[in-house]
Amino acid sequence: MLESRYKNYLLTVLLVIFASNYLDRLTLGLLLEDIRAELALTDTQLGFLTGLAFAMFHAVLGVPIARWADRGNRVTIISVTAMLWGGAMALCGVAANFTQLLLTRVCVAVGEAGCQPPALSLISDTFSRAERPRAIARYMLGLPIALIVGNLAAGWLNELFGWRTTFMIVGIPGFALGILAAVTLKEPRLERGTVQPHEPLPDAQPSAREVAATLWRNDTFRHLLFAFCIQYLFVSGMVQWQAAFFMRSHGMSSGEIGTWLALAYGGVGFLGTYVGGELATRYAAHDERLQLLGTSIAFALLAVLKVGVYVLSDMYWALGALAATSFMAGLSNGPMYSVTQTLVPPHMRAVAIALILLIANLIGAGFGPLIVGVVSDLLRPWVGEESLRYSLLLCCPGYGWAAWHLWKASGSVQRDLPSAAVEPAAGIRIPREPQSELEVGRLHKAT
């Protein structure tokens, strides 16, 4: 009972930290129009600020931090980096020009690089393979929660106090959450009698190059990597510019669009993420093929639904289409991340996620917002203020491309699963390797 309570507590704390992590990127998207007006920036500069400048440092530093997480204290990493990005985000509010804002965004990126890889590794080592889709889906609820809180808070805080004060207020939670994690969470590797025979020694840890070579030989992981990169490319471009699109094309204020995005993105996205994790755990707990097949169908539908957001002239129909896409996108969160963790052994899990985020962030989050901004500027002489609408519309078919890679991954995943992860058929009991660090600890104490 105590173990179950702690597992739920761990998941809750990590979820809230992840929500705070994503809140920064969301807040910046809502403040772009006011920042552009006050600092006299172009769409291309804003695209660089929200995309490549952030992604380069976030992605590149994620790999060494993840290597540290695969051999060290993940709780310490999460707590220290949470406090770092909170402070850097508050400093964004005092930037006087593009260069200063760019430097503070780089500091935020450094801090945020220490969130997902250690957290997903910690969750995967705490929950078994059968529990993992639900656990990771619930962790990923931090994203829609950030969308709800962030859109409501940032939108109205901006209207009431301005973008500078908004940055300072939104940056405060990082400090408190970092302290909470350091004081109340436990690193399983430091528990007496856990993982000693099964965890690699520091000098035996594979290099990042060896991990990358091992993962690249795995067909399923390779298709998942492509799917993540494509998803990040188009999603990052759309999300960062979504608020600006509704302000320009539908005449909405930041507070108004913040409220609607909280409902469409956050509320419906929360439901989709929760449902996706429950469906995967209840009906495909040991069937990663079915998990990926369902995710590919959801992405194919996204390619169609997303078009409606930008072609519908009625604001409410467009917001309804956005809500539908948020639900479909949410269905994929738990299964996609869960499969990536099941495909690799425990001592490679943080680096595996970091490598995905490295490439996906550099290609996707780095160039997505920038490409949308550049295309918008190029189209402006012909379509005026509607240039952003058409730039975003061009991104919609990308979901179909990602769906194809997920479908290919579903065809190879059973072959590529490591032998230790394959469960025996019902009624047959055969020895197997422990699938979480908590299991290892129980086995060690029993012997």
Secondary structure, DSSP 8 states (H G I E B T S, - for coil): -HHHHHHHHHHHHHHHHHHHHHHHHHHHHHHHHHHHHHHT--HHHHHHHHTHHHHHHHHHHHHHHHHHHTTS-HHHHHHHHHHHHHHHHHHGGG--SHHHHHHHHHHHHHHHTTSHHHHHHHHHHHS-TTTHHHHHHHHTTHHHHHHHHHHHHHHHHHHHH-HHHHHHHHHTHHHHHHHHHHHH---GGGSTTSSTTTS--GGGS--HHHHHHHHHT-HHHHHHHHHHHHHHHHHHHHHHHHHHHHHHHH---HHHHHHHHIIIIIIHHHHHHHHHHHHHHHH-TT-HHHHHHHHHHHHHHHHHHHHHHHH--SHHHHHHHHHHHHHHHHHTHHHHHHHHHHTS-GGGHHHHHHHHHHHHIIIIIHHHHHHHHHHHHHHHHHHGGGHHHHHHHTTTTHHHHHHHHHHHHHHHHHHHS-GGG----TT-------SSHHHHHHHHHH-
